[in-house]
Amino acid sequence: MNEIIVVVEEAAEGGYVARALGESIFTEAESLNELHANVRDAVRCHFEEGQQPKILRLHQVKEEVIAV
């Protein structure tokens, strides 16, 4: 596996949450910089040495509500 896609969303209570698609990886943080570090750490913990993906592709999702 060369790449993992991680979906990043703003948390309702503030900060950010991230979850990997196809893997049981989830983390959260107060800032995007902190989230990047937490995602790297979570991926390192999830995979065995030498099995980690080379790229983490973060997709930031922003939900907007508009009145009709």
C-alpha positions in Angstrom: 0.0 0.0 0.0 1.5 3.3 -1.1 -1.2 5.7 0.0 -4.0 6.3 2.5 -6.8 8.8 2.0 -7.7 10.6 5.2 -10.9 12.6 5.5 -10.6 15.7 7.7 -13.7 17.5 9.1 -14.2 20.3 11.5 -15.5 18.9 14.8 -18.8 20.2 16.2 -17.2 21.1 19.5 -14.2 22.8 17.8 -11.0 21.5 16.3 -10.7 18.8 13.7 -11.3 15.0 13.3 -9.6 12.7 10.8 -10.5 9.2 9.7 -8.7 7.0 7.2 -10.8 5.3 4.5 -10.5 1.6 4.5 -8.5 1.5 7.8 -9.4 1.7 11.5 -7.5 4.9 12.0 -9.1 7.9 13.7 -7.7 10.9 15.5 -8.5 14.5 16.5 -6.8 17.8 17.3 -7.3 21.4 18.0 -5.4 22.7 15.0 -4.5 21.5 11.6 -0.8 21.4 12.4 -1.5 19.3 15.5 -3.8 17.1 13.4 -1.1 16.4 10.8 1.2 15.2 13.6 -1.6 13.1 15.1 -2.4 11.5 11.8 1.2 10.5 11.2 1.4 9.1 14.7 -1.8 7.1 14.3 -0.7 5.6 11.0 2.7 4.6 12.6 0.8 2.9 15.4 -1.6 1.1 13.1 0.9 -0.5 10.7 3.9 -2.6 11.5 7.4 -1.4 10.6 7.9 -1.4 6.9 4.2 -1.8 6.1 3.4 1.9 6.5 2.1 3.8 3.4 4.5 6.3 1.8 1.8 9.0 1.3 -1.1 10.3 3.5 -3.5 12.2 1.3 -5.7 14.5 3.5 -9.1 15.5 2.0 -10.5 18.4 4.0 -14.3 18.4 4.0 -16.2 21.6 5.0 -20.0 21.3 5.5 -22.1 24.4 4.8 -25.8 24.8 5.5 -27.7 27.4 3.4 -31.3 28.4 3.6 -33.6 27.9 0.6 
